[in-house]
C-alpha cells in the first residue's frame, strides 16, 4: 500500500489533496467512534456480569511495609514526604494518598 503526499509548495493544497485529507479525517473519526462504542459496550457487559472496572482501591492493608516503618518518623517531623517516597519507590502523590488512608 502506498502513501499520498500532498504538494503544498504553493501555500495551498490542490482540491484533490484537500478532499483526500478531509475524507481521511472523517474515516479516522468514524474509526475512533466505533472503538469507543465497542469499549463502552464491553465495559457495560462486564459490569452486568459482576466484574469490577478500573484500578483496585488501595486499603490500609495494602500499604507497603517500608512506608509503615517510616510513617512514625514522618509524623514526628523527622522526615519530609520525599524520603518515604524515595524509600518505597513511589511518587510523593502516592505517599500523600497513603497518609490520607492512615489518617482517615
Secondary structure, DSSP 8 states (H G I E B T S, - for coil): --------TTSS--HHHHHHHHHHHHHHHHHHHHHHHHHHHHHHHHHHTT---SS----GGGS-HHHHHHHHHHHHTSS-HHHHHHHHT--HHHHHHHHHHHH-
